[in-house]
Amino acid sequence: MDHSVVKKVEELLAKMTLDDKIGQMTQVRHFDDITEEDIATKFIGSVIHTQGPLPGVNAQEWQEKFTRLQKKALSTRLGIPLLFGVDAVHGQNTYEGATIFPHNIGLGASRNAHLVKRAAEITALETKATGFNWAFSPCIAIPYNEKWGRVYEAFSESTELTEEFARASVIGHQGSQLGRDSVMATAKHFIGDGSTDNGVEGGDCTLSPEEVRERLLPPYRAAVEAGIGSVMASFNSMSGHFMHAHEYWISDVLKGELGFDGIMVSDWKAYSRFGENEIINAGIDVVMAVDGDLQMFHDGLKAGVESGEVPMERIDDAVRRILTQKFRLGVFENPFPDASLIPQIGIQAHRDVARQAVRESLVLLKNKEHILPLDKNIPKIVVVGEHGDNTGLQSGGWSINWQGSLESYAGSTSILQGIEKLAEGEVLYDKDATGAHKDADVAIIVVGETPYAELFGDIGGEIDAYQLTLTEEHQNYINTYVNLGVKVVTLFISGRPLVTTDQINKSEAFVAAWLPGSEGDGIAEVLFGEFDFKGTLPHAWPASEEDYKGKYGPNFWDDSVKPLFPFGFGLNYRDETSENDTTTGK
């Protein structure tokens, strides 16, 4: 560690009262939780922007809002600047007009670590341009059950692939080390969030400690080695013990054994949910004191220190970590957003990289009689399904809104727009498959999931709004055009593999397109042969709902469930494919 930073931290820490220290451990929203004056009077250390009132109508107003809050922090006796955090998980996805990349599951399909790094670099730049210096990304979970509502936030079921991409993403966000040009990255969620029994968000992970070390820990080790600035604790429990309060995994393993010297940040409202001061003693450094937790946290932690329940050494360790990262990021010297970055939000060069990511994420699962690539001169194409011309639906959760958007958003292109741009024949749009265009030469049918995030996307969970198969409505889109005798190319927009065996069998071609983000026109570039398919499955693909009778779905490490397509499967235009590819591998 830089000795000059150590000296500055110790000098500042010696001047701090307990209230100053607890304030630095506090993260709040810029709305509802506080007034602007509270930033100074409660010595707040960091601010999160999430679902709720926007800081302004454009990036300039976002920066101005955060500048006002920063000035409040700097007006205090010690003048310790704020950190500003945001869930920028696939681009600066909270800002309409930013470049939004395919979700991590799509990047996992690309197998392109350089692309992951470049996407993180662009995300960091556009995140800074909107006023932030802390991104809650990347998610490096290892999903084992497609019932989990966050599968798409992770790269793959493969430990090795996730390990490689974790390192690339951290370096992309932060550079070779944290500095004034960095955005601090956050590896999440530590640990076991993707491998809970039956895929329950916030459920229990019953993997043994040895299995956790072998399968789930390596990406965190890679992130720490790459200099990750923060790690976020997970909602799940580990064999019945809340991870937020799990001293062994947080303090002994992550901070001790792995040598993580950054900030351990809680997830949403963790103080009241997971044991109050127990989470501090376990190793949480920054608490999201939101939705009514703020005063409870301040009063409870102060009382805990005064009673001896929480050692002052634990408080000082937390504050050292926070101050160290603030000095490393250069926010003491450069506390305010950089207005010169604003013009770079959503520029064409960034969108070109995102469009490349769309192309490389596509996985071709079937291509009967080489129907793909399509000839641009096909006389009549019909594009079917609401996902075909709606950039909100194609982007999934964490896109403009926390739960995603049901409408198109600014600075994005739909799949239909891309097809219309490249096709030289007639292109029709049949939103709900009622057009009965039986004279079409080919139907490109775009089906998939409605956006969701976190537990709202769990299958069979407390919300229970999703299923392991396509909806009956979307199945009928395909059936309608099959029955009309039109050749069908199915594009599947989803945050996870689902049971689609029947739909694959009925289609001439079937493409897993994941959640492509803002650059939907990149799909057409592959359909029409300007680029070949490169993507391979980041997860084994289920054959039937029977695959989920156990704790997990099909996984490449588990021979007890035979997938429809194995991990790593993916065709390209040159591959010879049978009429029914649901039993063949590559």
C-alpha positions as CSV (number, residue, x, y, z in Angstrom):
1,M,0.0,0.0,0.0
2,D,1.1,3.6,-0.7
3,H,2.7,4.8,2.5
4,S,1.6,8.4,1.8
5,V,-2.0,7.2,1.7
6,V,-1.5,5.2,5.0
7,K,-0.2,8.4,6.6
8,K,-3.1,10.5,5.4
9,V,-5.6,8.0,6.6
10,E,-4.1,7.7,10.1
11,E,-3.9,11.4,10.5
12,L,-7.5,11.8,9.5
13,L,-8.7,8.9,11.5
14,A,-7.1,10.4,14.7
15,K,-9.3,13.5,14.3
16,M,-12.6,11.7,13.9
17,T,-15.3,11.3,16.5
18,L,-17.4,8.2,16.7
19,D,-20.2,10.1,15.0
20,D,-17.8,11.0,12.1
21,K,-16.8,7.3,11.8
22,I,-20.4,6.0,11.8
23,G,-21.3,8.6,9.2
24,Q,-18.5,7.4,6.9
25,M,-19.9,3.9,7.2
26,T,-23.3,5.1,6.1
27,Q,-24.7,4.9,2.5
28,V,-28.0,6.6,1.7
29,R,-30.1,7.5,-1.3
30,H,-30.0,11.1,-2.5
31,F,-33.8,11.2,-2.0
32,D,-36.2,10.1,0.8
33,D,-33.6,8.9,3.3
34,I,-32.1,12.4,3.8
35,T,-32.4,16.1,3.3
36,E,-29.4,17.7,1.6
37,E,-28.4,19.2,5.0
38,D,-28.2,15.7,6.5
39,I,-25.1,15.1,4.4
40,A,-23.2,17.5,6.7
41,T,-25.0,17.0,10.0
42,K,-24.9,13.2,9.9
43,F,-21.4,13.1,8.3
44,I,-22.6,10.8,5.5
45,G,-19.9,8.9,3.7
46,S,-21.6,7.7,0.4
47,V,-24.7,8.1,-1.7
48,I,-26.4,5.6,-3.9
49,H,-28.7,6.3,-6.9
50,T,-31.3,3.7,-7.6
51,Q,-35.0,3.4,-8.5
52,G,-36.8,6.6,-7.6
53,P,-36.6,10.3,-8.4
54,L,-33.9,11.1,-10.9
55,P,-31.1,13.6,-9.9
56,G,-32.2,15.8,-12.9
57,V,-33.4,15.7,-16.5
58,N,-29.9,15.4,-18.1
59,A,-26.4,14.5,-17.2
60,Q,-25.5,18.2,-16.5
61,E,-28.3,18.3,-13.9
62,W,-27.2,14.9,-12.4
63,Q,-23.7,16.3,-12.0
64,E,-25.1,19.5,-10.5
65,K,-27.1,17.6,-7.9
66,F,-24.1,15.5,-6.8
67,T,-21.9,18.6,-6.7
68,R,-24.4,20.2,-4.3
69,L,-24.3,17.2,-2.1
70,Q,-20.5,17.0,-2.3
71,K,-20.2,20.6,-1.2
72,K,-22.3,19.8,1.9
73,A,-19.9,17.0,2.8
74,L,-16.9,19.3,2.2
75,S,-18.4,21.9,4.5
76,T,-17.9,19.7,7.6
77,R,-15.1,20.1,10.1
78,L,-13.0,17.4,8.4
79,G,-14.2,17.9,4.8
80,I,-14.3,14.2,3.9
81,P,-15.8,13.9,0.4
82,L,-18.6,11.6,-0.6
83,L,-18.5,8.5,-2.8
84,F,-21.4,8.2,-5.3
85,G,-22.5,4.7,-6.2
86,V,-24.8,3.2,-8.8
87,D,-25.9,-0.2,-10.1
88,A,-24.3,0.3,-13.5
89,V,-24.4,-3.4,-14.3
90,H,-24.5,-3.5,-18.1
91,G,-23.5,0.1,-19.0
92,Q,-24.7,3.2,-17.2
93,N,-28.1,1.6,-17.3
94,T,-29.9,4.1,-15.0
95,Y,-29.4,6.9,-17.5
96,E,-31.6,7.1,-20.6
97,G,-29.3,7.7,-23.6
98,A,-26.3,5.8,-22.2
99,T,-24.8,2.8,-24.0
100,I,-26.4,-0.3,-22.6
101,F,-24.5,-3.6,-23.3
102,P,-25.8,-7.1,-23.3
103,H,-26.2,-8.4,-19.8
104,N,-23.4,-10.5,-18.4
105,I,-24.9,-13.8,-19.6
106,G,-24.6,-12.6,-23.2
107,L,-21.0,-11.5,-22.6
108,G,-20.4,-15.0,-21.1
109,A,-21.6,-16.5,-24.4
110,S,-19.1,-14.3,-26.3
111,R,-16.1,-16.0,-24.6
112,N,-14.3,-12.7,-25.3
113,A,-12.5,-11.3,-22.2
114,H,-11.1,-8.3,-24.2
115,L,-14.7,-7.4,-25.0
116,V,-15.7,-7.7,-21.3
117,K,-12.8,-5.4,-20.4
118,R,-13.8,-2.9,-23.1
119,A,-17.4,-2.9,-22.1
120,A,-16.4,-2.2,-18.5
121,E,-14.1,0.7,-19.6
122,I,-17.0,2.3,-21.5
123,T,-19.4,1.7,-18.6
124,A,-16.9,3.4,-16.3
125,L,-16.5,6.4,-18.5
126,E,-20.2,6.9,-19.0
127,T,-20.8,6.3,-15.3
128,K,-18.3,9.0,-14.4
129,A,-19.9,11.3,-16.9
130,T,-23.2,11.1,-15.0
131,G,-21.5,12.0,-11.7
132,F,-20.5,8.6,-10.1
133,N,-17.3,7.1,-9.0
134,W,-18.5,3.8,-7.6
135,A,-20.2,1.0,-9.7
136,F,-21.9,-2.0,-8.1
137,S,-20.6,-4.3,-10.8
138,P,-19.5,-7.0,-11.8
139,C,-21.8,-9.8,-10.5
140,I,-19.6,-12.8,-10.4
141,A,-22.1,-15.4,-9.1
142,I,-22.1,-18.9,-10.4
143,P,-25.8,-19.7,-11.2
144,Y,-26.8,-23.4,-10.8
145,N,-30.5,-23.1,-11.3
146,E,-32.4,-21.2,-14.0
147,K,-35.2,-20.6,-11.5
148,W,-33.1,-17.9,-10.0
149,G,-34.2,-14.4,-11.0
150,R,-30.7,-13.0,-11.4
151,V,-29.1,-15.6,-13.8
152,Y,-28.5,-13.0,-16.5
153,E,-26.5,-10.8,-14.1
154,A,-23.7,-13.5,-14.0
155,F,-21.4,-14.5,-16.8
156,S,-21.7,-18.3,-16.7
157,E,-22.1,-21.5,-14.7
158,S,-18.4,-22.1,-15.3
159,T,-16.1,-21.1,-12.5
160,E,-13.1,-20.8,-14.9
161,L,-15.0,-18.5,-17.3
162,T,-16.3,-16.4,-14.5
163,E,-12.9,-16.1,-13.0
164,E,-11.4,-14.9,-16.3
165,F,-14.2,-12.4,-16.9
166,A,-14.2,-11.1,-13.3
167,R,-10.6,-10.1,-13.7
168,A,-11.2,-8.5,-17.1
169,S,-14.2,-6.5,-15.7
170,V,-12.4,-5.2,-12.7
171,I,-9.4,-4.0,-14.8
172,G,-11.9,-2.4,-17.2
173,H,-13.6,-0.5,-14.5
174,Q,-10.6,0.5,-12.5
175,G,-7.6,0.3,-14.7
176,S,-4.4,-1.4,-13.5
177,Q,-5.0,0.3,-10.1
178,L,-7.5,2.6,-8.5
179,G,-6.9,6.3,-9.4
180,R,-8.6,9.5,-10.2
181,D,-9.6,8.1,-13.7
182,S,-11.1,5.0,-12.2
183,V,-14.6,4.0,-11.2
184,M,-14.4,1.7,-8.2
185,A,-15.8,-1.7,-9.1
186,T,-17.7,-4.0,-6.8
187,A,-17.6,-7.8,-7.0
188,K,-21.0,-9.2,-5.9
189,H,-22.6,-10.9,-4.2
190,F,-20.3,-12.6,-1.7
191,I,-20.9,-15.5,-1.6
192,G,-23.3,-18.2,-2.9
193,D,-26.1,-16.1,-4.3
194,G,-26.3,-18.0,-7.6
195,S,-26.1,-21.4,-6.0
196,T,-28.9,-21.4,-3.5
197,D,-31.1,-24.5,-3.2
198,N,-33.8,-24.4,-5.9
199,G,-32.5,-21.0,-7.2
200,V,-34.3,-18.9,-4.5
201,E,-33.1,-15.3,-4.3
202,G,-31.8,-14.8,-0.8
203,G,-32.3,-18.5,-0.1
204,D,-29.9,-21.0,1.5
205,C,-26.8,-22.3,-0.2
206,T,-26.0,-25.8,1.2
207,L,-22.8,-26.4,-0.8
208,S,-20.1,-27.7,1.6
209,P,-17.3,-25.3,2.5
210,E,-15.0,-27.3,0.3
211,E,-17.4,-27.0,-2.7
212,V,-17.7,-23.2,-2.1
213,R,-13.9,-22.9,-2.1
214,E,-13.6,-25.0,-5.3
215,R,-16.5,-23.6,-7.3
216,L,-17.5,-20.1,-6.0
217,L,-14.5,-18.5,-4.4
218,P,-12.0,-18.4,-7.4
219,P,-13.7,-15.4,-9.2
220,Y,-13.4,-13.4,-5.9
221,R,-9.7,-14.4,-5.6
222,A,-9.2,-13.2,-9.2
223,A,-11.1,-9.9,-8.4
224,V,-8.9,-9.3,-5.3
225,E,-5.8,-10.0,-7.3
226,A,-6.9,-7.5,-9.9
227,G,-7.3,-4.8,-7.2
228,I,-11.1,-4.8,-6.7
229,G,-12.1,-1.7,-4.7
230,S,-15.2,-3.2,-3.0
231,V,-17.2,-6.3,-2.5
232,M,-20.9,-6.5,-1.8
233,A,-22.3,-9.1,0.7
234,S,-25.1,-11.4,-0.5
235,F,-28.7,-11.7,0.6
236,N,-28.4,-15.5,0.8
237,S,-27.5,-17.6,3.8
238,M,-24.8,-20.3,3.9
239,S,-26.1,-23.5,5.5
240,G,-28.5,-21.4,7.6
241,H,-26.1,-18.5,8.5
242,F,-26.8,-15.1,6.9
243,M,-23.9,-14.2,4.7
244,H,-24.0,-10.5,5.9
245,A,-23.3,-11.8,9.4
246,H,-20.9,-14.6,8.4
247,E,-17.6,-13.6,10.0
248,Y,-15.8,-16.7,8.7
249,W,-16.4,-16.0,5.0
250,I,-16.2,-12.2,5.2
251,S,-13.4,-11.5,7.7
252,D,-11.4,-14.8,7.9
253,V,-11.6,-15.8,4.2
254,L,-12.1,-12.7,2.1
255,K,-10.3,-10.1,4.1
256,G,-7.8,-12.5,5.8
257,E,-7.0,-15.4,3.5
258,L,-7.5,-13.6,0.2
259,G,-6.1,-10.3,1.4
260,F,-9.0,-8.1,0.3
261,D,-8.2,-4.6,1.6
262,G,-11.1,-2.7,0.1
263,I,-14.6,-1.8,1.3
264,M,-17.1,-4.6,2.2
265,V,-20.5,-3.0,1.5
266,S,-23.8,-4.4,2.5
267,D,-26.7,-4.9,0.2
268,W,-30.1,-3.2,0.5
269,K,-31.4,-2.5,4.1
270,A,-29.1,-5.1,5.5
271,Y,-28.8,-3.6,9.0
272,S,-32.4,-4.3,10.0
273,R,-32.6,-7.5,7.9
274,F,-29.6,-9.5,9.0
275,G,-28.7,-8.9,12.6
276,E,-27.9,-5.2,13.1
277,N,-24.5,-4.9,14.8
278,E,-23.8,-8.6,14.1
279,I,-23.1,-7.6,10.5
280,I,-20.6,-5.0,11.5
281,N,-18.7,-7.5,13.7
282,A,-18.7,-9.9,10.8
283,G,-16.9,-7.4,8.6
284,I,-19.4,-5.1,6.9
285,D,-17.7,-1.7,6.4
286,V,-20.4,0.3,4.7
287,V,-24.2,-0.1,5.3
288,M,-26.9,0.8,2.9
289,A,-29.0,2.6,5.5
290,V,-32.1,3.0,3.3
291,D,-35.9,2.7,3.7
292,G,-36.0,3.8,7.3
293,D,-32.7,2.2,8.5
294,L,-30.7,5.4,8.8
295,Q,-31.4,6.6,12.3
296,M,-31.8,3.0,13.5
297,F,-28.3,2.2,12.2
298,H,-26.7,5.3,13.7
299,D,-28.2,4.9,17.1
300,G,-27.8,1.2,17.2
301,L,-24.2,1.1,16.2
302,K,-23.2,4.0,18.5
303,A,-24.9,2.2,21.4
304,G,-23.1,-1.0,20.4
305,V,-19.7,0.6,20.5
306,E,-20.4,2.4,23.8
307,S,-21.5,-0.9,25.3
308,G,-18.6,-2.8,24.0
309,E,-20.7,-5.0,21.8
310,V,-18.8,-3.7,18.8
311,P,-15.1,-3.1,19.3
312,M,-13.7,0.3,18.4
313,E,-11.0,-1.6,16.5
314,R,-13.7,-3.0,14.1
315,I,-15.0,0.6,13.5
316,D,-11.6,1.9,12.9
317,D,-10.8,-0.9,10.4
318,A,-14.0,-0.1,8.5
319,V,-13.2,3.6,8.3
320,R,-9.6,3.0,7.3
321,R,-10.8,1.0,4.4
322,I,-13.3,3.7,3.3
323,L,-10.8,6.5,3.6
324,T,-8.1,4.5,1.9
325,Q,-10.3,4.0,-1.2
326,K,-11.3,7.7,-1.2
327,F,-7.7,8.7,-1.3
328,R,-6.9,6.1,-3.9
329,L,-9.7,7.4,-6.1
330,G,-8.4,10.9,-5.7
331,V,-11.8,12.3,-4.5
332,F,-10.0,14.4,-1.9
333,E,-8.2,16.3,-4.6
334,N,-10.9,16.0,-7.3
335,P,-14.2,15.7,-5.4
336,F,-16.5,17.0,-8.2
337,P,-17.8,15.4,-11.4
338,D,-16.1,16.2,-14.7
339,A,-18.4,18.1,-17.0
340,S,-16.1,17.5,-19.9
341,L,-17.1,13.8,-20.0
342,I,-20.7,14.4,-20.7
343,P,-20.5,14.6,-24.5
344,Q,-19.1,11.0,-24.5
345,I,-22.3,9.5,-23.1
346,G,-23.8,7.1,-25.8
347,I,-21.4,8.1,-28.5
348,Q,-21.2,6.0,-31.7
349,A,-17.8,4.6,-30.9
350,H,-19.2,3.2,-27.6
351,R,-22.3,1.9,-29.4
352,D,-20.1,0.1,-32.0
353,V,-18.5,-1.9,-29.2
354,A,-21.9,-2.7,-27.7
355,R,-23.1,-3.8,-31.1
356,Q,-20.1,-6.1,-31.4
357,A,-21.0,-7.5,-28.1
358,V,-24.5,-8.2,-29.3
359,R,-23.2,-10.0,-32.4
360,E,-20.7,-12.1,-30.5
361,S,-23.2,-13.1,-27.8
362,L,-25.7,-14.8,-30.2
363,V,-25.8,-18.6,-29.9
364,L,-27.1,-20.6,-32.9
365,L,-28.8,-23.7,-31.6
366,K,-30.4,-24.9,-34.8
367,N,-30.0,-24.1,-38.5
368,K,-32.0,-26.6,-40.6
369,E,-30.9,-26.7,-44.2
370,H,-28.8,-23.6,-43.6
371,I,-31.7,-21.2,-43.7
372,L,-29.3,-18.8,-42.0
373,P,-27.8,-16.5,-43.1
374,L,-30.8,-15.0,-44.7
375,D,-30.6,-13.5,-48.2
376,K,-31.1,-9.8,-48.1
377,N,-33.1,-10.1,-51.2
378,I,-35.9,-12.3,-49.7
379,P,-39.1,-10.8,-51.2
380,K,-41.1,-10.8,-48.0
381,I,-40.1,-11.1,-44.3
382,V,-42.5,-10.8,-41.4
383,V,-41.2,-10.0,-37.9
384,V,-43.4,-11.3,-35.2
385,G,-43.7,-10.5,-31.5
386,E,-43.7,-7.4,-29.3
387,H,-40.1,-8.1,-28.4
388,G,-39.2,-7.4,-32.0
389,D,-39.8,-3.7,-31.8
390,N,-39.3,-2.7,-28.2
391,T,-35.9,-1.9,-26.8
392,G,-37.1,-2.1,-23.2
393,L,-38.3,-5.7,-23.6
394,Q,-35.0,-6.7,-25.3
395,S,-32.9,-5.2,-22.6
396,G,-34.2,-7.0,-19.5
397,G,-34.0,-5.8,-15.9
398,W,-31.7,-3.1,-14.6
399,S,-32.4,-1.1,-17.8
400,I,-33.4,2.5,-17.2
401,N,-35.5,1.2,-14.3
402,W,-34.7,-1.4,-11.7
403,Q,-37.3,-3.9,-13.0
404,G,-36.5,-2.9,-16.5
405,S,-38.8,-1.1,-19.0
406,L,-41.8,-2.2,-21.0
407,E,-41.3,0.6,-23.6
408,S,-38.5,1.6,-25.9
409,Y,-36.0,4.2,-24.5
410,A,-33.9,6.9,-26.0
411,G,-30.7,6.1,-27.8
412,S,-31.5,2.5,-28.7
413,T,-32.3,0.4,-31.7
414,S,-34.8,-2.4,-31.9
415,I,-34.4,-5.8,-33.6
416,L,-37.0,-4.8,-36.2
417,Q,-35.1,-1.6,-37.0
418,G,-32.0,-3.6,-37.7
419,I,-33.8,-6.0,-40.0
420,E,-35.5,-3.1,-41.9
421,K,-32.1,-1.5,-42.4
422,L,-30.5,-4.5,-44.0
423,A,-33.3,-6.3,-45.8
424,E,-33.8,-5.3,-49.4
425,G,-37.2,-6.8,-49.8
426,E,-40.5,-6.1,-48.0
427,V,-40.5,-6.2,-44.2
428,L,-43.8,-6.5,-42.3
429,Y,-44.4,-6.3,-38.6
430,D,-46.9,-8.5,-36.9
431,K,-46.8,-7.6,-33.2
432,D,-49.1,-10.3,-31.9
433,A,-49.2,-12.9,-34.7
434,T,-52.6,-12.0,-35.9
435,G,-51.6,-10.8,-39.3
436,A,-51.6,-14.3,-40.8
437,H,-49.0,-13.3,-43.5
438,K,-49.0,-16.8,-45.1
439,D,-47.3,-15.3,-48.2
440,A,-44.2,-14.4,-46.2
441,D,-41.0,-16.1,-47.3
442,V,-39.8,-16.3,-43.7
443,A,-41.1,-15.3,-40.3
444,I,-38.6,-14.0,-37.8
445,I,-40.4,-14.7,-34.5
446,V,-39.1,-12.8,-31.5
447,V,-40.2,-14.3,-28.2
448,G,-38.9,-14.3,-24.7
449,E,-39.3,-13.1,-21.1
450,T,-40.7,-9.8,-19.8
451,P,-38.1,-7.8,-17.9
452,Y,-37.5,-8.6,-14.2
453,A,-34.9,-8.1,-11.5
454,E,-34.0,-9.9,-8.3
455,L,-36.7,-11.9,-6.6
456,F,-39.3,-10.7,-9.0
457,G,-37.8,-13.0,-11.6
458,D,-37.6,-16.1,-9.4
459,I,-39.6,-19.0,-10.9
460,G,-41.8,-20.6,-8.3
461,G,-40.9,-18.0,-5.7
462,E,-43.0,-15.6,-3.7
463,I,-43.9,-13.5,-6.7
464,D,-44.2,-16.5,-9.1
465,A,-44.8,-14.5,-12.3
466,Y,-42.4,-16.5,-14.5
467,Q,-42.1,-20.1,-15.7
468,L,-39.5,-22.5,-17.0
469,T,-41.1,-22.4,-20.5
470,L,-42.3,-19.8,-22.9
471,T,-45.7,-18.3,-22.2
472,E,-48.6,-19.9,-24.1
473,E,-49.0,-16.7,-26.0
474,H,-45.4,-16.8,-27.3
475,Q,-45.7,-20.5,-28.1
476,N,-48.7,-19.6,-30.2
477,Y,-46.7,-17.0,-32.1
478,I,-44.5,-19.8,-33.4
479,N,-47.4,-22.3,-33.8
480,T,-49.4,-19.8,-35.9
481,Y,-46.7,-19.3,-38.5
482,V,-45.7,-23.0,-38.5
483,N,-49.3,-23.9,-39.2
484,L,-49.4,-21.3,-42.0
485,G,-46.5,-23.1,-43.7
486,V,-44.0,-20.2,-43.3
487,K,-40.4,-21.0,-42.5
488,V,-39.7,-19.9,-38.9
489,V,-36.5,-18.4,-37.5
490,T,-37.0,-18.0,-33.8
491,L,-35.1,-15.3,-31.8
492,F,-35.2,-16.0,-28.1
493,I,-34.8,-13.0,-25.8
494,S,-34.2,-14.1,-22.3
495,G,-32.1,-13.8,-19.1
496,R,-31.6,-17.5,-18.9
497,P,-32.0,-20.8,-20.7
498,L,-35.6,-22.0,-20.6
499,V,-37.3,-25.3,-21.7
500,T,-37.9,-24.6,-25.4
501,T,-37.5,-28.1,-26.9
502,D,-40.8,-28.0,-28.7
503,Q,-40.1,-24.5,-30.1
504,I,-36.7,-25.6,-31.3
505,N,-38.1,-28.6,-33.1
506,K,-40.7,-26.5,-34.9
507,S,-38.3,-23.8,-36.0
508,E,-36.0,-23.9,-39.0
509,A,-33.5,-21.9,-37.0
510,F,-33.3,-21.1,-33.3
511,V,-31.1,-18.3,-31.8
512,A,-30.5,-17.6,-28.1
513,A,-30.1,-13.9,-28.2
514,W,-30.1,-13.3,-24.4
515,L,-30.7,-9.6,-23.4
516,P,-28.9,-7.5,-26.0
517,G,-29.3,-4.1,-24.5
518,S,-29.5,-0.9,-26.5
519,E,-28.0,-2.1,-29.8
520,G,-30.7,-4.4,-31.1
521,D,-29.7,-3.8,-34.7
522,G,-26.6,-5.9,-34.1
523,I,-28.7,-9.0,-34.3
524,A,-29.7,-8.4,-37.9
525,E,-26.1,-8.1,-38.9
526,V,-25.6,-11.7,-38.0
527,L,-29.0,-13.0,-39.4
528,F,-28.1,-11.5,-42.8
529,G,-24.5,-12.9,-42.8
530,E,-22.5,-9.8,-42.4
531,F,-20.9,-11.6,-39.4
532,D,-21.0,-15.2,-38.5
533,F,-22.2,-16.7,-35.2
534,K,-19.5,-16.8,-32.5
535,G,-21.4,-17.4,-29.3
536,T,-21.4,-20.6,-27.3
537,L,-23.7,-21.5,-24.4
538,P,-22.5,-20.1,-21.0
539,H,-25.0,-22.6,-19.4
540,A,-26.2,-26.1,-20.2
541,W,-29.6,-25.9,-21.9
542,P,-32.5,-27.8,-20.2
543,A,-34.4,-30.5,-22.0
544,S,-37.5,-30.5,-19.9
545,E,-39.0,-29.2,-16.7
546,E,-38.1,-32.5,-15.2
547,D,-34.5,-31.2,-15.1
548,Y,-35.4,-29.0,-12.2
549,K,-36.8,-31.6,-9.8
550,G,-33.6,-31.4,-7.8
551,K,-31.8,-28.4,-6.2
552,Y,-30.2,-27.4,-9.5
553,G,-30.8,-27.6,-13.2
554,P,-28.5,-29.2,-15.8
555,N,-24.9,-28.2,-15.3
556,F,-21.8,-29.3,-17.1
557,W,-20.3,-30.5,-13.8
558,D,-23.3,-32.7,-12.9
559,D,-23.7,-35.9,-14.9
560,S,-27.0,-36.8,-13.3
561,V,-29.0,-34.4,-15.5
562,K,-28.4,-34.7,-19.3
563,P,-28.9,-31.3,-20.9
564,L,-30.6,-30.7,-24.3
565,F,-27.4,-28.8,-25.3
566,P,-24.2,-28.9,-23.3
567,F,-22.3,-26.0,-21.9
568,G,-20.2,-24.6,-24.8
569,F,-22.5,-25.7,-27.6
570,G,-23.0,-23.3,-30.5
571,L,-23.2,-23.6,-34.2
572,N,-22.0,-21.3,-37.0
573,Y,-22.9,-21.0,-40.6
574,R,-20.4,-23.7,-41.7
575,D,-21.7,-26.4,-39.4
576,E,-23.7,-29.2,-40.8
577,T,-26.9,-29.5,-38.8
578,S,-29.6,-32.1,-38.8
579,E,-33.4,-31.5,-39.1
580,N,-33.7,-31.9,-35.3
581,D,-30.6,-30.7,-33.4
582,T,-32.0,-31.3,-29.9
583,T,-29.9,-34.4,-29.4
584,T,-26.6,-33.4,-30.9
585,G,-23.7,-31.6,-29.5
586,K,-20.7,-29.8,-31.0
